Amino acid sequence: MFNTILIANRGEIAARIIRTCKKMGIRTVAVYSEADAEAPHVLAADVAVEIGPAHVTKSYLDQDAILAAAKKHGAEAIHPGYGLLSENSEFVHRVEEAGLIFIGPRPEVMELMGDKAQAREFAENAGVPVVPGSDGPVADEEAAIAIAETLGYPVLVKASAGGGGIGMNLAKNEKKLKKAIKTSVRRAESAFGDPAFYIEKFIENPRHIEVQVLADNDGHAIHLFERECSVQRRHQKVIEEAPSPAASQFEGLREAMTTAALALVNASKYTNAGTVEFIVDGEGNFYFIEMNTRLQVEHPVTEFITGVDLVEWQIRIAAGESLDLKQEDLSIDGHAIECRIYAENPDKRFMPAPGQITDWVQPEGPGIRIDSGVTSGSKVTPFYDPLIAKLIVHGADRQATIDKMKSALSFFQIGELTTNREMHITVMDEEEFRAGTAHTGWLEPRFK
């Protein structure tokens, strides 16, 4: 087992990883930018190293600074969290060249799954259902128009190297397709340095369901059931839950999706933690959309219903341990919901709302968990994602969990800062949400 791990991230996920490291008796090294000097993850770590100015390209994405900090302070491994460098295969190669262990999958499989068009083709060859679309990246606008006419409008233009909704645009006709291609290419080139795109048939009002997997270096793989992430804005999740209401509504869906997810894991020789994401149509048909080769923001709901610490197993697998969790021993215990608390204004198109937290009173009690990267007095700056906390609750069943979440949200006080807390309270009372029928296009029209 490692003696020292450097966490190459910030905010709530850095603080969360540090908690598990402390439980395991592992020394932690945090890195931070000038803007995060007093952040909770900095204060929680055994050692903290400033690595640059506020802007992410000069701090949290500075591979040289992070590797230098790891070497200086004796880290044997690096945990990337999510976002930032977590799916950067170049960084993984550099970590390994430095004689360190990257806590995550092999760079080769990261590269495979990081190219969404290539991943889609690989999944199809592995027998996993995929959304009808182009065979790999599309050559040009003319080819895209021909493919769209074959598929039938509407279609989605998606960046091959995309993620988090970046470089994804809907087109309902040829004119809008041309505009969508230009927008996707521009955003993809800016965000990922790769202008390649592909096209998929647009599935109207789908449900978004994902399967959590773990795999060791000896070929043993398991799934930890599924999460539903259908409540979204701008193609990004804001409420997640486990198990999925849809997987309970459509007979055989859970078994089919988890079997498909493991087929993809085994075909790619995947290792460590990962998530296979699907969309589900109104008739219960499911389609692969991507695989995230990292820890997910919403992993706590899976931890609640299974009792498994996913970060601990990430570390154990990276250290060479065999996965001793058996599929037949895993079961679903109750229900869990996560609400992402953002410093943003839902009434103004969910625009970020940076500011200072003057008061912070969080709910506590059995089955209530807060993963947070801030506290009273913290400044929420415009330099980073406006996620400030995740409120996760666990209950005996879905309806009891919804009621518990509403109560916890009502108690949660975040002074002065504009957040989406009230939006979450409203959602908990919405008939469609309580019925478990919300889809990916359900939330945004309610806050226009």
C-alpha positions as CSV (number, residue, x, y, z in Angstrom):
1,M,0.0,0.0,0.0
2,F,1.1,3.6,-0.7
3,N,2.5,5.7,2.1
4,T,1.9,9.0,0.3
5,I,-0.6,10.1,-2.4
6,L,-0.8,13.5,-4.1
7,I,-4.3,14.7,-5.0
8,A,-4.1,16.5,-8.4
9,N,-7.4,18.3,-7.9
10,R,-9.2,20.9,-5.8
11,G,-12.5,21.6,-4.0
12,E,-15.0,19.0,-2.8
13,I,-13.4,16.0,-4.6
14,A,-9.9,16.7,-3.2
15,A,-11.4,16.9,0.3
16,R,-13.3,13.7,-0.2
17,I,-10.3,11.8,-1.4
18,I,-8.3,13.0,1.6
19,R,-10.9,11.6,3.9
20,T,-10.5,8.1,2.6
21,C,-6.7,8.4,2.6
22,K,-6.8,9.4,6.3
23,K,-9.0,6.4,7.0
24,M,-6.5,4.1,5.3
25,G,-3.5,5.7,7.1
26,I,-2.1,7.3,3.9
27,R,-0.2,10.6,4.0
28,T,-1.7,13.2,1.6
29,V,-0.2,16.0,-0.5
30,A,-2.6,18.7,-1.7
31,V,-1.9,21.1,-4.5
32,Y,-3.5,24.5,-4.7
33,S,-3.6,27.8,-6.7
34,E,-3.2,31.2,-5.2
35,A,-7.0,31.6,-5.2
36,D,-7.4,28.4,-3.1
37,A,-4.8,29.1,-0.4
38,E,-7.4,28.8,2.4
39,A,-9.6,26.1,0.8
40,P,-10.7,23.2,3.1
41,H,-8.8,20.6,1.0
42,V,-5.6,22.6,1.6
43,L,-6.1,22.6,5.3
44,A,-7.1,18.9,5.5
45,A,-4.0,17.5,3.8
46,D,-0.8,16.6,5.6
47,V,1.2,18.7,3.1
48,A,0.0,21.5,0.8
49,V,1.9,22.9,-2.2
50,E,1.1,26.1,-4.1
51,I,1.5,25.4,-7.8
52,G,0.6,28.6,-9.5
53,P,-1.9,31.5,-10.1
54,A,-5.6,31.2,-10.1
55,H,-6.1,30.2,-13.8
56,V,-6.3,26.4,-14.2
57,T,-3.8,26.4,-17.1
58,K,-1.2,27.9,-14.8
59,S,-2.0,25.8,-11.8
60,Y,-4.2,22.7,-11.8
61,L,-3.4,21.8,-15.4
62,D,0.4,22.5,-15.0
63,Q,1.7,19.0,-15.3
64,D,5.3,20.0,-14.5
65,A,4.3,21.7,-11.3
66,I,2.2,18.8,-10.1
67,L,4.9,16.2,-10.9
68,A,7.6,18.4,-9.2
69,A,5.4,18.6,-6.0
70,A,4.9,14.8,-6.1
71,K,8.6,14.2,-6.4
72,K,9.6,16.8,-3.7
73,H,7.2,15.4,-1.1
74,G,7.7,11.7,-1.6
75,A,4.4,10.8,-3.2
76,E,4.2,7.3,-4.7
77,A,0.9,7.8,-6.5
78,I,-1.3,10.5,-7.9
79,H,-5.1,10.6,-7.6
80,P,-6.6,12.9,-10.3
81,G,-10.2,13.1,-8.9
82,Y,-12.5,14.1,-11.8
83,G,-12.2,16.8,-14.4
84,L,-8.9,18.6,-14.9
85,L,-6.2,16.0,-15.7
86,S,-8.3,12.9,-14.8
87,E,-8.8,11.8,-18.4
88,N,-5.6,13.2,-19.9
89,S,-3.6,10.2,-21.2
90,E,-0.5,12.3,-21.8
91,F,-0.5,13.1,-18.0
92,V,-0.8,9.4,-17.2
93,H,2.2,8.6,-19.4
94,R,4.2,11.3,-17.7
95,V,3.2,10.1,-14.2
96,E,4.4,6.6,-15.1
97,E,7.6,7.9,-16.7
98,A,8.3,9.7,-13.4
99,G,8.1,6.3,-11.6
100,L,4.8,7.0,-10.0
101,I,1.4,5.2,-10.1
102,F,-1.6,6.9,-11.6
103,I,-4.8,6.0,-9.7
104,G,-7.0,5.2,-12.6
105,P,-7.1,3.1,-15.8
106,R,-4.3,2.5,-18.3
107,P,-3.6,5.3,-20.7
108,E,-4.4,3.1,-23.7
109,V,-8.0,2.5,-22.6
110,M,-8.3,6.1,-21.6
111,E,-7.4,7.1,-25.1
112,L,-9.8,4.6,-26.6
113,M,-12.7,5.8,-24.5
114,G,-11.7,9.4,-24.7
115,D,-12.4,9.4,-28.4
116,K,-16.2,9.2,-28.3
117,A,-16.5,8.2,-32.0
118,Q,-13.9,5.4,-31.5
119,A,-15.5,4.3,-28.2
120,R,-18.9,4.1,-29.9
121,E,-17.5,1.8,-32.6
122,F,-15.6,-0.3,-30.0
123,A,-18.8,-0.7,-28.0
124,E,-20.8,-1.8,-31.0
125,N,-18.2,-4.4,-31.8
126,A,-18.4,-5.6,-28.2
127,G,-22.1,-6.2,-28.7
128,V,-23.3,-3.1,-26.8
129,P,-26.3,-1.3,-28.3
130,V,-25.3,2.2,-29.7
131,V,-27.4,5.1,-30.9
132,P,-27.7,5.0,-34.7
133,G,-25.2,7.4,-36.2
134,S,-22.1,7.9,-38.3
135,D,-19.3,5.3,-38.5
136,G,-16.6,7.3,-36.7
137,P,-15.8,11.0,-37.2
138,V,-17.5,12.8,-40.1
139,A,-15.2,14.1,-42.9
140,D,-16.9,17.3,-43.7
141,E,-20.2,19.3,-43.8
142,E,-21.3,17.6,-47.1
143,A,-20.9,14.1,-45.5
144,A,-22.7,15.2,-42.4
145,I,-25.7,16.4,-44.4
146,A,-25.9,13.0,-46.2
147,I,-25.7,11.1,-42.9
148,A,-28.3,13.3,-41.3
149,E,-30.7,12.7,-44.2
150,T,-30.2,9.0,-43.9
151,L,-30.8,9.0,-40.1
152,G,-33.6,11.5,-40.3
153,Y,-33.8,14.8,-38.3
154,P,-33.3,15.7,-35.5
155,V,-29.7,14.7,-35.0
156,L,-26.9,15.5,-32.5
157,V,-23.5,16.8,-33.6
158,K,-21.0,15.6,-31.0
159,A,-17.3,16.4,-30.5
160,S,-15.3,13.2,-30.7
161,A,-13.1,14.3,-27.8
162,G,-16.1,15.8,-25.9
163,G,-17.5,15.4,-22.5
164,G,-19.8,17.2,-20.1
165,G,-22.0,18.4,-22.9
166,I,-19.2,20.4,-24.5
167,G,-19.3,20.3,-28.3
168,M,-22.8,18.8,-28.4
169,N,-25.4,20.5,-30.4
170,L,-28.9,19.6,-31.7
171,A,-29.9,20.1,-35.3
172,K,-33.5,19.9,-36.5
173,N,-32.9,20.6,-40.2
174,E,-30.1,21.1,-42.7
175,K,-29.6,24.8,-42.0
176,K,-29.3,24.2,-38.3
177,L,-27.0,21.3,-38.9
178,K,-24.5,23.5,-40.7
179,K,-24.6,26.0,-37.7
180,A,-24.3,23.1,-35.2
181,I,-21.2,21.7,-36.9
182,K,-19.5,25.1,-36.8
183,T,-20.3,25.6,-33.2
184,S,-19.3,22.1,-32.2
185,V,-16.0,22.3,-34.1
186,R,-15.1,25.7,-32.6
187,R,-15.9,24.6,-29.0
188,A,-14.2,21.2,-29.4
189,E,-11.0,22.8,-30.8
190,S,-11.0,25.3,-28.0
191,A,-11.7,22.9,-25.1
192,F,-9.9,19.7,-26.3
193,G,-7.6,20.8,-29.2
194,D,-9.5,18.4,-31.5
195,P,-12.1,19.6,-34.0
196,A,-13.3,16.0,-35.0
197,F,-17.1,15.4,-34.7
198,Y,-19.6,12.7,-35.3
199,I,-23.3,12.5,-35.7
200,E,-26.0,10.5,-33.8
201,K,-29.8,10.2,-34.2
202,F,-31.4,12.4,-31.5
203,I,-33.4,10.3,-29.1
204,E,-36.3,12.5,-27.9
205,N,-36.6,13.0,-24.1
206,P,-34.3,10.1,-23.1
207,R,-33.5,9.0,-19.6
208,H,-29.8,9.1,-18.7
209,I,-28.6,6.0,-16.8
210,E,-25.1,4.9,-16.0
211,V,-23.5,1.8,-14.6
212,Q,-20.6,2.0,-12.0
213,V,-17.9,-0.6,-12.6
214,L,-14.7,-1.7,-10.8
215,A,-12.1,-3.9,-12.3
216,D,-8.7,-5.1,-11.0
217,N,-5.5,-5.9,-12.8
218,D,-6.2,-9.7,-12.7
219,G,-9.2,-9.6,-14.9
220,H,-11.9,-9.5,-12.2
221,A,-14.7,-7.0,-12.9
222,I,-18.0,-6.2,-11.1
223,H,-20.8,-3.7,-11.5
224,L,-22.2,-1.7,-8.6
225,F,-25.6,-1.3,-10.2
226,E,-26.8,1.9,-11.8
227,R,-27.5,5.6,-11.2
228,E,-30.0,7.8,-13.0
229,C,-28.9,11.3,-13.9
230,S,-31.8,12.5,-16.0
231,V,-32.3,15.9,-14.2
232,Q,-29.9,18.1,-16.2
233,R,-29.3,21.6,-17.4
234,R,-27.1,22.4,-20.5
235,H,-26.4,18.6,-20.8
236,Q,-24.9,18.6,-17.3
237,K,-26.3,16.7,-14.4
238,V,-27.7,18.4,-11.3
239,I,-29.6,15.6,-9.5
240,E,-28.5,12.0,-9.5
241,E,-30.0,8.9,-7.8
242,A,-29.4,5.2,-7.2
243,P,-31.0,2.9,-8.1
244,S,-32.6,4.3,-11.3
245,P,-36.4,4.7,-11.3
246,A,-36.4,3.8,-15.0
247,A,-34.5,0.6,-14.3
248,S,-37.3,-0.5,-12.0
249,Q,-40.0,0.6,-14.4
250,F,-38.8,-1.4,-17.4
251,E,-38.6,-5.1,-16.8
252,G,-35.1,-6.6,-17.4
253,L,-33.5,-3.2,-18.0
254,R,-31.1,-3.3,-15.1
255,E,-29.8,-6.7,-15.9
256,A,-29.4,-5.9,-19.6
257,M,-27.5,-2.6,-18.9
258,T,-25.2,-4.0,-16.3
259,T,-24.4,-7.0,-18.5
260,A,-23.6,-4.7,-21.4
261,A,-21.4,-2.5,-19.2
262,L,-19.3,-5.5,-18.1
263,A,-19.0,-6.7,-21.7
264,L,-17.4,-3.4,-22.5
265,V,-15.1,-3.5,-19.5
266,N,-13.9,-7.0,-20.3
267,A,-13.5,-6.3,-24.1
268,S,-11.3,-3.2,-23.3
269,K,-9.4,-4.9,-20.4
270,Y,-10.4,-1.9,-18.3
271,T,-9.0,-1.5,-14.8
272,N,-9.9,0.6,-11.8
273,A,-13.2,2.5,-11.4
274,G,-15.2,3.6,-14.4
275,T,-18.7,4.5,-15.5
276,V,-20.6,3.2,-18.6
277,E,-23.2,5.7,-19.7
278,F,-26.4,5.0,-21.5
279,I,-29.6,6.8,-22.7
280,V,-32.9,5.0,-22.5
281,D,-35.9,5.8,-24.7
282,G,-39.6,5.8,-23.8
283,E,-39.9,2.1,-24.6
284,G,-37.0,1.0,-22.4
285,N,-34.5,0.5,-25.2
286,F,-31.0,1.5,-24.1
287,Y,-28.0,2.8,-26.0
288,F,-24.3,3.4,-25.1
289,I,-23.2,7.0,-25.3
290,E,-19.8,7.0,-23.6
291,M,-17.5,5.6,-20.9
292,N,-16.0,7.9,-18.2
293,T,-12.6,6.6,-17.3
294,R,-12.5,8.2,-13.8
295,L,-14.4,8.7,-10.6
296,Q,-17.8,10.4,-11.2
297,V,-19.1,13.5,-9.4
298,E,-22.2,11.4,-8.4
299,H,-20.3,8.4,-7.0
300,P,-21.6,8.9,-3.4
301,V,-25.1,7.7,-4.2
302,T,-23.6,4.3,-5.2
303,E,-21.5,4.2,-2.0
304,F,-24.7,4.8,0.0
305,I,-26.7,1.9,-1.6
306,T,-23.8,-0.6,-1.7
307,G,-21.7,0.3,1.3
308,V,-18.6,0.3,-0.9
309,D,-16.0,3.1,-0.6
310,L,-15.1,3.6,-4.3
311,V,-12.1,5.8,-3.6
312,E,-10.7,3.1,-1.3
313,W,-11.0,0.5,-4.1
314,Q,-9.5,2.9,-6.6
315,I,-6.4,3.1,-4.4
316,R,-6.3,-0.6,-3.6
317,I,-6.5,-1.6,-7.2
318,A,-3.8,0.9,-8.2
319,A,-1.6,-0.6,-5.5
320,G,-2.0,-4.0,-7.1
321,E,-4.6,-5.6,-4.8
322,S,-7.1,-8.0,-6.2
323,L,-10.8,-7.1,-6.1
324,D,-12.3,-9.3,-3.4
325,L,-15.8,-8.0,-3.9
326,K,-18.0,-10.7,-5.4
327,Q,-21.0,-9.7,-7.6
328,E,-23.3,-12.1,-5.8
329,D,-22.5,-10.5,-2.5
330,L,-23.6,-7.0,-3.7
331,S,-27.1,-5.8,-3.3
332,I,-29.1,-2.6,-3.3
333,D,-29.8,-1.1,0.1
334,G,-32.6,1.5,0.0
335,H,-32.3,4.6,-2.2
336,A,-30.0,7.6,-2.4
337,I,-30.2,11.0,-4.0
338,E,-27.6,13.6,-4.6
339,C,-28.3,17.3,-5.3
340,R,-25.4,19.4,-6.7
341,I,-25.3,22.8,-5.0
342,Y,-24.0,25.3,-7.4
343,A,-23.2,29.0,-7.0
344,E,-25.5,29.9,-9.9
345,N,-28.9,31.5,-10.7
346,P,-31.5,29.2,-12.2
347,D,-33.7,32.2,-13.0
348,K,-30.9,33.7,-15.2
349,R,-30.2,30.7,-17.4
350,F,-28.2,29.0,-14.6
351,M,-25.5,31.6,-14.9
352,P,-22.6,31.3,-12.4
353,A,-22.9,33.6,-9.4
354,P,-19.5,33.9,-7.6
355,G,-19.3,35.6,-4.2
356,Q,-18.4,35.1,-0.6
357,I,-20.1,32.7,1.8
358,T,-20.9,34.6,5.0
359,D,-22.9,31.8,6.7
360,W,-22.7,28.0,6.3
361,V,-25.0,25.8,8.3
362,Q,-25.3,22.2,6.9
363,P,-27.7,19.4,7.8
364,E,-26.5,16.5,9.8
365,G,-27.8,13.1,10.9
366,P,-28.0,9.4,9.8
367,G,-28.1,9.0,6.1
368,I,-27.1,12.6,5.3
369,R,-23.7,13.4,3.7
370,I,-22.1,16.6,2.6
371,D,-19.2,16.6,0.2
372,S,-18.0,20.2,0.1
373,G,-15.0,22.3,-1.0
374,V,-16.0,25.4,0.9
375,T,-17.1,26.6,4.3
376,S,-18.2,29.8,6.1
377,G,-15.9,32.6,4.9
378,S,-14.9,30.9,1.6
379,K,-14.8,32.9,-1.6
380,V,-16.4,31.3,-4.6
381,T,-14.3,32.7,-7.5
382,P,-15.1,32.9,-11.2
383,F,-12.0,30.8,-12.0
384,Y,-13.5,27.4,-11.5
385,D,-16.6,25.3,-11.9
386,P,-19.3,26.8,-9.5
387,L,-20.0,23.5,-7.8
388,I,-19.7,24.2,-4.1
389,A,-21.2,21.2,-2.4
390,K,-23.0,17.9,-2.9
391,L,-25.8,17.0,-0.6
392,I,-26.5,13.3,-0.5
393,V,-29.2,11.5,1.5
394,H,-30.1,7.9,1.9
395,G,-33.4,6.4,2.9
396,A,-35.4,3.2,3.0
397,D,-37.1,3.8,-0.3
398,R,-37.3,6.5,-3.0
399,Q,-40.3,8.5,-1.6
400,A,-38.8,8.5,1.9
401,T,-35.5,9.7,0.4
402,I,-37.1,12.5,-1.5
403,D,-38.8,13.7,1.7
404,K,-35.6,13.5,3.6
405,M,-33.8,15.4,0.8
406,K,-36.3,18.2,0.9
407,S,-36.0,18.5,4.7
408,A,-32.2,18.5,4.5
409,L,-32.2,21.2,1.7
410,S,-34.6,23.4,3.8
411,F,-32.2,23.2,6.7
412,F,-29.1,23.9,4.6
413,Q,-28.2,27.6,5.0
414,I,-25.6,29.2,2.7
415,G,-25.5,32.9,3.6
416,E,-25.5,35.7,1.0
417,L,-24.3,33.5,-1.9
418,T,-26.8,32.9,-4.8
419,T,-27.2,29.2,-5.2
420,N,-29.6,26.7,-6.8
421,R,-30.7,25.3,-3.4
422,E,-34.3,26.6,-3.8
423,M,-34.5,25.1,-7.2
424,H,-33.7,21.7,-5.7
425,I,-36.5,22.1,-3.1
426,T,-38.9,23.0,-5.8
427,V,-37.9,19.9,-7.8
428,M,-38.5,17.6,-4.8
429,D,-42.2,18.6,-4.9
430,E,-42.6,18.3,-8.7
431,E,-45.1,15.5,-9.7
432,E,-42.9,14.2,-12.5
433,F,-39.8,13.9,-10.4
434,R,-41.7,12.2,-7.5
435,A,-43.2,9.8,-10.1
436,G,-39.7,9.0,-11.4
437,T,-40.5,10.0,-15.0
438,A,-38.3,13.1,-15.5
439,H,-36.1,13.0,-18.6
440,T,-33.0,15.0,-19.7
441,G,-35.1,17.8,-21.2
442,W,-37.4,18.1,-18.3
443,L,-35.7,20.7,-16.0
444,E,-34.6,23.6,-18.1
445,P,-38.1,24.7,-19.4
446,R,-39.2,25.1,-15.8
447,F,-36.6,27.9,-15.2
448,K,-36.8,30.0,-18.3
